[in-house]
Amino acid sequence: MTKHVAVLMGGWSVEREVSLSSGTACAAALESVGYRVTRVDVGRDVAEVLSKLKPDVSFNGLHGRFGEDGTIQGVLEILGIPYTHSGVLASALAIRKDKAKTVAAAAGIPVAHGVLVSRFEAAKRHALPPPYVLKPVNEGSSVGVVIVKQGREHPPQEIARPDWPCGETMLAESFISGRELTCAVMAGKSLGVTEIRAATGEFYDYDAKYTKGGSIHICPAQILPKIYQQIEECALTAHQAIGCRGVSRSDFRYDDETDTLVWLEVNTQPGMTETSLVPELAAHAGLNFGELVTWMVEDASLDR
């Protein structure tokens, strides 16, 4: 019997549009390989919608809060619908950047020095000596990230505006110059390492990630073999220490001049269009997009 897959997408986080792109691409790929697919633009009635649909599997194509923080995972556990990606605990832990860093550091992974600060305090005085990075403690896709450069006299003011959509708590981290690198993990193995460069500007921000031509992906990354291997080992260690399941992607910074490597975070719901980083890395490892999403559906389970 053909499996019925509900592809969850959209939602109401600041990453809604990214999720719609991921979900649409995955739904089309799943249909192309023979699954029966229902696209679900997730609202707050999602439990009622899924109870009526009764899918065999939920493919979680959500990004950001609710979809990536353990909440939808808990709903799916209650409904008894097997789902893709990480479970309740790993999802909740990974999205809290400060907590995930604590676990990663305890597992021996190098991390940048950082402190938690309210967005209002961070707008009044520098949270760290410049240069440093300010990021919302529980958002993805570089939403709300601000780089405070060397020599900047005043802290950023935009984070104190009344319509700030990214929460009250910020993580301030020492800025590590150099390369932006990422590594995907699937089925307990690394898929390889990609270097990411913004096509314009200095920072791989939201626009660079999701605007056509906004970024350049070098896959595999042209770095020293020992650094490549270290990144793969750290990504796998982070995946295991945080308790991730399915596919995850860890992000890193590497400074060639000082030979400094730091782990930034693990993404439990990485972008999943055909040109996204994980599908590119899967292709590098010999898996096409259809094979990748098929593996994810067949790997789906409860109690993840």
Steps between C-alpha positions, in 0.01 A plus 500: 500500500629846411603701805305818565739781598380831645763763422485766770604847383439869552400559859517843661866549592719767339630218278159428345605577142811282525286215631253534212790467255642195678162331536398561140827355367484194726133433420571506127799269542301254711219492241755440226622183672151363558374615842148631552558854627282757675641849543407654835549874555520477877270710716408474865237241409770260377405225748140502372615506137738206545245303701266516201771430241644200687830493304746215540787748543543872557793651310598800711586782261447772761773745605532722804287509812222242543634288214860469614486540878337175613143631492369340179703192590302474824171538311601220264597278793157555657327425169715192447616606151860403414704802389833595347799687646577532872272431794365716780809527721764544228285756317437705814868486597646578157288811441624652826845601378642559847386161637619317188841665532528381860434141393734527201784643711456221756540253212834657408384714207668844471251787539527879501492694827150633558260658750123535523358852514160662462453687175446825689825465695682412179370823347622707798858373526729258322438145620859406406800694373457549123514319268216271607179348368153547649242235413154410631540205731234287329461594135655354185589606145711788636178688582577795727878450496710816537879521459656773714827590333833600649505869589122543514440753775133440574314168532231418240170679551277301265466215751313730743228607258138429608425273203807277551370150406778277634450471876639679803824308559813528286819296491814710460801309365856598417528550126719245323620626163567265211299236319138396546479120484221250545477122533195275472450176691269222384464142621787548744745611231629829361385598151798734458590865555396807299648848514246780465583845372260791472494623141484858626586642841695331774236293675297193406174658618136420426509668158822325402345167600168532322544748214586340168872555438544637853761244600769280352531139620836327463438127539714335611670782692857571388665488842781302659410129533557509877253790540248327270524186713476698825180669379348165406588357841360804685176494300450132577584552868253791524227294328550220750553712815186708441304188407411588142331253270456484123696775327670793673747769389766664715645843420858608570744790463865439419775764505793389283734761645461393862400139427186553712195280446174555690165321483208744484183290513320193375196533275249223564272620216744612228372657179379240251462648155698324227767773513519511881818396677390157624369379161822628340709309752283191451559525124874525568465177703314330214133550597259690277221710647237228461722247673570744783134574580411132459759408761359766734144367466607138550706607805198672661388374839357594837698546824792654315 
